[in-house]
């Protein structure tokens, strides 16, 4: 009960921190390329995607990706 009262008393601070985390994660995800999912960086990036609420197909643009060494099928 005491924890709930503490959260309710500081609701503006709690929401501010949550929105700051969401905004920062969105900025990082939108400004970086997606790393290989099997690497450590890829696993951390997946957590960032969830924090930024960009999961599922949220990042798909409908445009074919350019050919690259990591995507040989897009030639």
Number of C-alpha atoms within 10 A of each C-alpha: 5 7 8 9 10 10 12 12 11 11 12 10 12 13 11 11 12 11 13 12 15 17 15 13 21 18 12 14 20 13 9 9 9 13 15 12 12 8 10 11 12 14 14 12 21 18 13 20 22 15 18 20 14 16 13 9 7 9 11 8 8 6 6 9 11 11 11 10 8 9 10 9 10 11 9
